[in-house]
Amino acid sequence: MNATVLEAAVLRDDPASAYQDPQPTPQYGVHADPAGRERAAHPDRPTIGVIYYRAHELSGNTAFVETLCDAVEAAGANPRPVYCGSLRALADEENAGLTALLSGCDALVVTVLAGGGAVAADASAGGDEDAWDVGALAALDIPIIQGLCLTTSRAQWRDSKAALSPMDAAMQVAIPEFDGRLISVPFSFKEHDADGIAVYAADPERAARVAGIAARHAALARKANADKRIGILLSSYPTKHARVGNAVGLDTPRLRRAPAGRAA
């Protein structure tokens, strides 16, 4: 309804054009299609949560999430796309519903920034060293995988020798590692649509790579420890056979035996 028609309808007191009060939007929730339908879940499959910002949900910038969820389904898992404002207040009582949504997952693919520290500055160099707290995330006890949504276009990423910009390397690789996240690969890029508006655009092949990593971690979590096999990779830098596993101040043979004892 254009402005002129709307104004005329209001002047003649048309009930169909009655003003509606603005409605609050949820702080978190599960993404649904335009018809309001959520994705079907198969009970025999692991569930993978795909976490993204509430701002994307409100703006309709969710195509990259849907592409990743399609890839998760193709990898044999149930996708659960969940939007939220942040993971930093996950332990707060008001976010109990969000915690419940995440607790029902076997693994997470997270596209939001690191969750440690209610105030990021408190966890920086020279600040309170104990401020970086990811206890609520760790309590989920599931693999948490960082899905990289780059701030550059796919063409820039493809043609760059560094691949990631300094900002992307810091915000989506280095800092999330403080949360204990497993870093995967870039799957979404910032492109411009026909109107020149910046949108997140997922690469289907890269999304399949991220989904495959998440699906395998989720399947592994369901296996009994006795059925798992652990591979240990030892560095050999500098490249001499006598330096295999070389690490200053560490007893590499003893450390190699420790994981086997804990996994038994």
Sequence and secondary structure as in RCSB ss.txt:
>XXXX:A:sequence
MNATVLEAAVLRDDPASAYQDPQPTPQYGVHADPAGRERAAHPDRPTIGVIYYRAHELSGNTAFVETLCDAVEAA
GANPRPVYCGSLRALADEENAGLTALLSGCDALVVTVLAGGGAVAADASAGGDEDAWDVGALAALDIPIIQGLCL
TTSRAQWRDSKAALSPMDAAMQVAIPEFDGRLISVPFSFKEHDADGIAVYAADPERAARVAGIAARHAALARKAN
ADKRIGILLSSYPTKHARVGNAVGLDTPRLRRAPAGRAA
>XXXX:A:secstr
  HHHHHHHHHTT GGG         SEEE   TTS      TTS EEEEEEEHHHHHHT  HHHHHHHHHHHHT
TSEEEEEEES STTTTSGGGHHHHHHHHT SEEEE S     SSGGGGSTTS TT    HHHHHT S EEEEEE 
SS HHHHHH SS S HHHHIIIIITGGGGT EEEEEEEEEEE TTS EEEEE HHHHHHHHHHHHHHHHHHTS G
GG          SS GGGTT  TT  HHHHHHHHHHHH 
